[in-house]
Amino acid sequence: MSVTETSIEVRLLNVAGAKTDGGDPTIDDAMPVFDFRVKLEEVEKRSGTAIFSFAFAISTKPSVAKIDLNGTVTVNGENAALEKLLQNDPDTKVPYLLKRVYQQVFLSAYLVSSMINVPHPPPGLLSPPTKT
């Protein structure tokens, strides 16, 4: 899918992060496992434009931190390109749109985790590790 077929505008409305009582991440050398929950709802759809609300909840195991991001994403393009964005990537089983939104909000999650001094989520959180 060509990037020129669609434009995606992500607007963050809320970014929050908190340490939890799961221990001190600086003591543990092991990187925590990240649990990622997502909610994506269509708010409006008309010819050539679709607006979605999204909410990402990122937590760790062991419970060290929780990061919440929510906002809206507006997608402009031809209807066929919009439908393709909503399909799942066959390799990851994650909709292409979610991957694109996460790419754009990742820096905010990284900054919040740095400010509260907890491990940051990986940039490829929505992609499974590649096998070598």
Secondary structure by P-SEA (a helix, b strand, c coil): cccccbbbbbbbcbbbbbbccccccccccbbbbbbbbbbbbbccccccbbbbbbbbbbbcccccbbbbbbbbbbbbccaaaaaaaacccccccccaaaaaaaaaaaaaaaaaaaaacccccccccccccccc
